[in-house]
Amino acid sequence: MANTTPIKALLFDTFGTVVDWRSGVARDAQPFLERHARHVDAFAFADAWRREYMPAMEEVRSGRRPFVRLDVLHRENLQKALQACKVDTASIDARELDELNLCWHRLDPWPDSVEGLQRLKQQFIIAPLSNGNISLMVDMAKRAGLPWDTILGAEVVRGYKPSPQVYTQTVEILGLQPAEVCMVAAHNNDLAAARSCGLKTAFVLRPTEHGAAQTTDLHAEQAWDFVPRDLIDLAEQLSQ
Amino acid sequence: MANTTPIKALLFDTFGTVVDWRSGVARDAQPFLERHARHVDAFAFADAWRREYMPAMEEVRSGRRPFVRLDVLHRENLQKALQACKVDTASIDARELDELNLCWHRLDPWPDSVEGLQRLKQQFIIAPLSNGNISLMVDMAKRAGLPWDTILGAEVVRGYKPSPQVYTQTVEILGLQPAEVCMVAAHNNDLAAARSCGLKTAFVLRPTEHGAAQTTDLHAEQAWDFVPRDLIDLAEQLSQ
């Protein structure tokens, strides 16, 4: 029965699924690295920064650390990433690091994202269910033209995906049943967690999220409810 | 200095300031009352329902009751309002009351609200800072065309205005200083609470929120930072 329940809301993973974080971080880091660390490649630096993402959230997910928003984790991770790249941060003004930290608020959408979301918004509630904090998501949306109905996700429920309560509490906030909500992501593990909470699932392939040599999330690892080519195709499939 | 700090975000009281709750509730209650209580005037019923609003939230503000979202309070208050109007609720199907409870999700904007918000959105982050819960605000916005950047307010911070932490935590979520945020409301007490937390303030006169015989909030009771005629005028004033 669940599969025939009409969908009322779509929740979107954002980093990698809706926006291209790696190119955006590399672009904004480039002038910074030219000033302070000319030996560091901007994409390698973006990867180093992102490498700290999962372990930092795991501290919160495990309960070892109270919830703090992603801007705070990103700022701590920036310090670690620079150290990993052998950059001496002692001589860099903290305000310059604070400013670089905001590059996550300025990521560009994939080419299909804005049109896809605009179409989907005609028919469904659309919101990010991202680990990004609210102001990050608002700044990103205003700059990129992402037409969210509201921002949901980590900061609203004070937890990080893929913890089950992030999905279940978000569905409850929407006043819906899990089967009325579809999680949209480029990451199989995000969809697996959503499915185990009873949500519908849509896998969008983003084969260059991690660059041309990407080895993960290159195909649907389960029979997800929808496997659209991109968000415009998802809108087409859901309008039928 | 605070007064010269540029505004970056506008937060809006919603019931009464952006939408006309009294006409909307009366409109949706009318057919219900015709079925179950032909002696009850729909506007008197709307007033009776609203009369339970402040006392119900005060239970949460005082700490006597854990936070519950406004949909829950509205549903309890509906029962009380019907009893106050001498309606026997025992014979009414609970699902019919659940459906009537959703009339708060279907309120119409004042004539200037949509255009005013559209203009303000070009220059500022705009969000409701309402006691309404997230799904109520999302449903209302999609139906009425309110172009919020995100939904903030009671459910995000798990508290009810005019508790100070509702304003201060919302400013912190936005990553802004209080003086960079302006509270917009038709209610002097809301603005007084916001001002005491360091926010800027804008008073919008809504002289028929409570009907033609309204006696409260008919003028600015303090020298608020802005006293626009309506939200379009606020956009004009802030674009200068």
Interface residues (C-beta under 8 A of the other chain):
Chain A: D71 I125 N133 I134 S135 M137 V138 A141 K142 W148 D149 T150 I151 L152 E155 V156 I173 L174 G175 L176
Chain B: D71 I125 A127 N133 I134 S135 M137 V138 A141 K142 W148 D149 T150 I151 L152 E155 V156 I173 L174 G175 L176
